[in-house]
């Protein structure tokens, strides 16, 4: 859409175009969208590239295979928590308690395994249920009582830290050494399995995109030019193959103990990404989440049960936050009383916002969390390698969050000015 | 068109909020294929009447007939089940969604649990086409990129999509420029020509005289007149709105049902 609506467009362009033009036109349209303030994931991808270059120059270990695998596992829990927050942010709400709620769930899991000798599967289910219950209560308070989500979840942020203390005991921690749970962040897929998984994902993605394109063309619906579809497939394939290649190299410093393969946390993130993308983009529930975030009154008049959507979103968010809490516990080998507190939540909010999800609601995608989570993890990882004092880490991360929120606010202003 | 059964008819409707008696024995008829204009000053009871029809504030008493048969409308769902659709002044559209998504909002078509985008896009396009809407570049355009007139168009096209029999338009041209008002009025006319009964709530008498077949004037919660547009002048309607009567108009007492 051009910045200004021309007279011709106003008056009567006869057809609504189904065949959108060429690759060149698509690129031009994209540039126009970005200039109009619809930045999407662009700032975060640019930021990621800059960070990789800066840290790569500043420290020669940064780009090593070992550190790349480390970065991926560090990013895992941030990405999952950010993904959990995306639907809440889509509603224009926020969940400040997600990090602590996640660790509360992880503590429940840990205690069931360690203290009560329950199988890990049951423990994980109990943890997820804990998360769902916390989310439902939060959602009820926000939707039915009408307390701002900021206040409700701030109360939960404090209250749940107390619950965590009670569960674990002052100054204590719950050890996570169950094979499967601990393996999420610490074990790797075999090299062969990694390649097979990468190729399967690429083939399935390509097949689905091509099929969708063919159907749209056949039924004369709005569709992208074929070249754009091909470019999308090529980009996904390239990213997946490079990541798989790098992680399948031996990254051990000790030649006697090779470490290679994709850490299990990556397929977990991929599965969750697919599930969330599907839920938000292809189901009625997802459509209603966007509608409530865009205009709650319109959604209500269209017969959507706004309260139910809000409660379900908080429920999904907190359950998903528990998954992130489990990954965090797996990475750290324990759940301690401070787990999920501190800056964990702000990292995740930062990740979602940097990735292009708007704090004002109605705009965002699950994939935003992945790119944004990588940016945040890269900053933490890079600064850690440079052995900077931890105050710098806090200041830089805070600055990045502020920068992302500014980009969000400014692009929103530009969008409303240009009508995008 | 003469003496056909009204699609929707209210007889002797009263509505009070506490001690405030807002609607007094209101009679209203909406005919298929006609645009009925509901005019009245602020506080005359137009919004209350619309909400009574929509089932948002059900009337205290009186008859509610749909296609000649008495029906009971107790909520918005009852009204939409009958085929009554309301296009609100502040346009109930979600700006972050595109045209297709807005038109199907709350009534999405699905294949199992997956949204059936193919069908929805095709049907939305068909609905816009049936109204000869030419001002929309793409049905996949986000609503935030549309002008006020285009948004109004989308909201009206939504009623076509759902095969509504009666469409209530609340001040559809209030916020629009000259050219856009023109477009929307044309659209209202086409909507009525397709057999829909249209109730146009408006302050703007120019618009009313341009598009309406009948005019129902409300004055302090009572029907001051129900007349065919061709039988009255703008001055007479202004008198009806401001004083509840018009000196040289004799149809007020016995509303005619012909145009």
Interface residues (C-beta under 8 A of the other chain):
Chain A: X1 X5 X9 X10 X11 X12 X13 X14 X16 X17 X20 X215 X216 X219 X221 X222 X282 X283 X284 X287 X288 X290 X291 X293 X294 X295 X297 X298 X299 X301 X302 X303 X304 X362 X363 X415 X416 X419 X420
Chain B: X76 X77 X80 X88 X90 X91 X92 X93 X94 X95 X96 X97 X101 X102 X105 X106 X107 X108 X110 X113 X114 X115 X117 X118 X121 X122 X125 X128 X134 X135 X136 X137 X138 X139 X140 X141 X142 X144 X145 X146 X147 X179
